Each structure stands twice: as C-alpha cells, then as structure tokens.
C-alpha cells in the first residue's frame, strides 16, 4: 500500500526501525537542542476551553516572572553555549504580544543572530504590529483558528476574536511573511466544520494548515463536552490524509502521537518521535527549565531554574526522565508498538496512573 507520501509500508517500517535505533543508541545519549521555547507570559486576552496551561486564569503562579534583563541574559547565555544557527527560538505564552517588553526583547534576539518565531492568537496583529514583527526578525508564526466564526469565538470565550484573528493573518501576509501557518485544534464543535474551514483557510494564501486534535490536558480535562469520540479522532486523521496535498496549501497533522505505520508520513513530514528533552527544552515564565511546555507542571519534571542553573549544564546533565525507558508498564507493557512510540507523547502521559491519557495508535487500530 502506498499513500500520499509515495512510500510503501515496508519502506516506512525500515525508516521507523532506523529512527528507533537512532533514538535509543545515539540521541538519548547525546541529545541535540534544536528548539528552545520561551514562555514570556501567562497573560492572555482569551480564555480557551482547551488551554493546557490554563493561561488567563487569575490563580497564583509559583515564582516571580522573568524580567526583561533576565530574558536578555538567557539569550546571551544560550548564544555563548550553543550553535544558535541550528537552534529555533520559539516564543509563546499566554499571548506573547501581551509581554510588555516583547519588541525590545525580540529586537535584542535579532541583534544576537537568533532565528525566532512565535505562536499567537493573532487578535493583536495589525499593520503596525506586523511591521514591527518584520523589523525584529520574526521568521515563522503560527496563528490559532479553532472553527468558523461562531465556533471559534465560543471555543476561545472571546466575542469578535475570529474577525480579529483573520485580519491579523491578512496583515501578516500583506507584509510578505513567507512562513505563516494556521493551527486548528479539532474539538467536538468544529469537527463537522473542517471542510468549510479548508475552503476558507486555503483562500487566505497561507502555506500551511496544521490540524491537531484536542488533548486531554489542562482546561480540556475539565471540559469533557469538547472531547472527540474515537470515530471523530479517526476522522481527523482521515481528513488530513485526504487533504494534505489537495491544493497549494499543505494540510498536516501536529507532532503529537504515534499513529502506526499506515499513517506515519501520510499526515506529516517525518515519523513520530517525542522531542521533549532530546530536541526540545523550554524556559518557563518563572525561570523553570523543562521540556515541552504542554507537559504537566509537576515538580519531578522541572529540571532546574535559569536564575540559578546554566541551561547547557542542565541540558547535558539533566532531563534523565525524558531520556530513559520507564513507561513500558501497564497498558504499554506488552504493546508491540512500544519500540516506536516509547509511551507516546509526554504531554499526554498520566504520571499518576502510569499510562497514556490518549493512545492514538489504539484509537486508529482498536483490534491491533
């Protein structure tokens, strides 16, 4: 069988075996920092029903937020210790544009030679902001659109959000940004809107539409009415495969979840590998050092704090939990796919029950 990737399952299996060997024998012993996420702020002008870190809530956060000078110090340190020409700096929040010193910080990053991009809800982007983003060297941007107008505004609990977001996308494209991506979280209410969304988004001129499913994390765990059924999860994957190369705009699935040989490379550019702690690190708003920012904020997963620890030392000597096998237990104990997924994405791993909150392989292969 050959899908839209042009690769047979036999060839893909060979690739997956090679990747598994590389991860186990080389990458975990010699991890390579490729993406560094900076969580500039918890503040957000929306209140999304799925938010993994529950941004926008007025609950107390542990630790003092990082100051502008502290963030600048991080950029100095990372440039000194890593080859930043091979490092993607990923700016996020909350809504990163609400960070008071955003443009001063990113202008400084540009002056040091960083390649940086960000994730945003897009509502604050107008011509002036787009011009400033261009001037400060932004290379990539992902803008969230989570349904048609009524659904998007409901999901983000922000009336008028959809129109502001789409206007923000137009401003970015007008300023000739080449790498503008729209990201959509598929949930119960927008699942049946995917075809209409494809028509709408493909007409904007963006090069890529990233489709991901709602995850059982953060605020979504307390909002069961937005979760997909197993049939709908399968429908998301089928939609991506059918639309991936339908037009000039590529449709791709997110980086999360091992899907099985039939679907790997049919939905995205490479095979599943959870990058947390082997390719990806993050510095949180309070200075804590961790892996992927979507991962549950548990004490044992915090690797240090940038105010007292040097990132290079933590990267080389920490992150052990992300580089060792401890998840072949419970439901994963006898799974023949464990070689490839190693317990799947860390952000959906339940550390209390020691099992995945969501196994997309089992959803797609209920009898496998």
N, C-alpha and C positions, 0 to 999 in steps of 0.2 A: 504493500500500500504506500502510495506517495501522495502527500498533501500539498498545501500551498508552499511549503519550504523546498519542495523538489527533492527531499531526502526520504529514502526508504526507512522503515522501522529498523532494519538490520544495520544500516549506516548510523542511524541515531543511537542505537544501543552501543555501538563501538565508541562513539563520541562520549556517551554518558559514562561508560566504563573508564575511559581515559580521564574524564573530569573527576570521577570519584577517586581514582588513584592519585591524581594531582592534589586534590583537596587533602587527602589523608596523609600522603607521604611528603608533600612539599609545602603546600600553602599553610597548613596548621602549624608547621614547624617554623616557617619563615613567612608570616603574614605581610601583606603589602598594603599600606594605607593608600587607597585610591579616592575615597570620598570622605570629606570631613564636614559634618553638619554643625552649624552654629544656630542654636535656639535663642534668638535675640530677645524674645519677649513672650510672655504668656497672654498679653493683652490681645483682644480680638474684637472686631466690630460686628461679628456674627456669633451665633451660638448653635453650631451644627449638632444635629441629633446623633452623629456617629463619632464625634471627636475623640481620638484616642487618649489625649492628654487633658481633656475637659477644659480647654482654654476658654477664657471669657468668664468662667465662674469666679465668684468673689471669695473663694476659700483661700486660706493661708497656704503659701508655698514655703517649703523648708529652705532656708538660706537666703542671703541677700543677693539681689540681681547683680549681674556683672555690669560694671561701669564702662564707659567708652574707652578710657585709658587701659582698663583691664583687657578689653577685647583687642585693642591695638597691640598690647603686649603679647597676646596669644598669636596674632598674625606674625609678629616679629619672631617669636619663638619657633613657630612651625616652619617659617621660611628658612631659619637657621638649621633646623634639624631634618627637614625633608626636601625632596626634589619637587617643588611646587609646580613645575612644568608638567608633572604627571599626576597632579592632585586636583580634584574638583572640589571647590569650596561651595557648599550648599547652604544657603541662608533660609531660615524658616522661623516659625513662631508657634503659636499665635499668628497674628498677621504681622509679618516683618516690617511693613511700611509704617506701623504704629510705633516702632522703636524710635525714640526722639532724635537720636544721632545717626540714623540709618545712612544718610548720604555722606556724612563725614567719614563714617567707618568704611563704607564701600569705596569711597574715593581713595582712602588710605590703602585698602586692599589692592586696588588697581595700581597705585604707585609702587607697590611691592612686587607686582607682576603676577598676581593671582588671576586664575580663570574662575569666575564665580557665576552662580545662577541662583534662582530662588523659587520657592513655592508661595503662592499668594491667592487670595480670593478675588483679586482683580478689581474690587469695588472702588479703590482709591486711586486708580490709574487714570489720568487724563493726559492731555498733550504735554503739559509741563512736567508731570512725573515721568512720562515715557522718555522725554528728552534728558532728564536728569539720570535716568537709568542707563541711557546710552552713553552719556558723558562719563559715568562712573564705571563703565566697562562691563556691564552685565552681558553675559553670553547666552544664557538659556533661562527660560522661565516656564513654569507650569502653573496654569490658571484653572481653578476648580469650577466646573459647571455640572451640577448634580440633578439635572432634569430640565424639562421645559419650564417656562416662566413660573407658573403657579406652583409646580412641584419643587423647583429649586428654592424658591422663596420660603416654602413651608419647611423644607429639609434644613435650611440654614437659619430658620427662625429670624428672617431679615427681610421684611417687605421692601420691594424695589431692588433687591440685590441682583436679580437676574439682569435687568436692564443695565445696571452699573457695571456688572462684570463683562457683559458683551461689548459695552462701549470701551471698557479697558482693553479688551482684546483688539478691537479695531484700532485704538491708539497705538498699541504695540506694533501691529503690522504696518501701520502708516509710517512708523519710524524705522522701518526696514529691519526689524529684528528677524533673523532667519530661523531661530530655534524657539518658536512659540508652540507650546504643547498645551492642549486642553486635557484635563484629567477629570474623569467622571467616576464617582462611587455609585455602583449599581445597588439599589435597595428596593424594597418591596413596591414602593410607589412609583419609581421611574422605570422599572423593568420593562413595562409594556410601551414605554416611550422611546426605546432605543432606536428603532427605525426612523422615527421622526427626528430624533436628535442627530442621527447620522446625516440626514439631508440638511439640517440646519448648520451643523458644525462644518461639514465639508464645503459649504458655501462661504465660510469666513476667510478661507485662504490659509489656515494653519496647516502645518506639515504633518502633525501627528495628533492622534486622539488616543489617550491612554485610558483604558477601561479596566476598572478594578471592582471587585465585589466588596460589599460592606463586611467588615470583620467583627467578630465577637469580642471586641476590646473596648475599653474606655466607656464613653457615654452610650455606645450602642448596646452594651451588655444590659443596660437599664431601660432599653427601648426595644423590646422584642418584636414590636409590630413593624419594624423596618427590616428585619432579617429576612433573607431569602429562603425559600424551600429548596430541597435538594434538586428538584426538577428545574427550578429557576437558576441555581448555580450552574447546572449543566447547560442551561440555555445561554448564559453569559459566555461560556467558553465557545459554544457553537456559533454565537453571534460574531465573536472576534475572528474566528477562523473563516467564516463566510465573507466578512467584510475587510479582512486585513489588507488585501491589495485590490479592492474593488475599484478604487479611484486613485487620484493623485495623493490623497491624504491616507497615510498608513494608520490602520487601527491595530493597537497592540494591547496585550494583557499586561498587568503590572508584574513586578519582580517576585511577588509572593507566591508560594505554594508549588510543590512538585505535582505535576499533572499526569505523569505516566508517559511512556514512550510515544503513544499515539498522538499526544497533544503537545509534547515538548517540541519547540522550534516552529510549530504551526501557529502559535499565539504570540511569540516574542522572538527577539533576535538571537537569544542564546538559551542554554539549558539552565534549569533551576539550580541555584546554589545560594543558600542563605549567607549573605555577605557580612552579617553582623560580627564584628570582632576579628574578621580576617581581611576584609577590604574596607570596611566602614567603621568609623568612630564618630562620636558626637561630643560636643561640649554644651551642656545644658545651661539654662538661664541663670542658675545659681552656681555655675562653675563646675558642677559634677561632670565627670568623664564617663561616658557609656558607649554603647554600640548604637544600634538603630534607635531613633527617638520614639518609634512606635512601641517599643518593648516596655512592658510593665515596669514602673519605677519601684523596684524592690532593692533593699539595702545590699543584698548579695550580688546584685548585678551592676552596682556602681563601682567603678574601677579606681577612682581617685577623685581629686579636685584640682582643677588647673591653677588655683590660687596657691597651692602647696606642692603640687606634683608637676613634673615636666611631662608633657604628652609623650615625647619619644620614649622616656623610661617606662611609662605606663603601657604604651603600645608594645614594647619589646618584652616586658616582664609581667604584664597583667593579662586580662581578658582570657584567663585559662578556661573559664566555664564555657566560653564560646568556641574553644579550640580542642575540646575533649569529647569523647563519647560517653554520655551518661543517660541518653534518652531512649536507649533500646530496652524499654521496660513497659509493663502494662500492655496497652493496645498495640504498641510498636515492637514488642518483644520478639514476635515471630513473623514480622512482616517481611516479605521477600523484597520489598522496595526500599527497605531501610538503607541499603547500600547507597542509594541515590539521594534520598531526602534527608537522612540523619535526624528524623524527627520533625522535618519541615521547618517553617519559618519560626524564629524565636519569638516574634511578637504575638503569635497565637498559641504559644506553648503554655499550658497550665502548670505552673511550678508547684502548686499545692497538690493537685491530683496526679502530677507527672504523666500527662498525656496531652495530645494536641486538642485545643478547643475546636479546631476545624481541620479535618484531613480532606483536602480536595481530591486526592487520589481515590479515597474510599467513596466520595460523592460521585466521582466520574466512573468508578469501577466497583459498584456495590457488591458484585459477586467475586471480585478479584482478591 
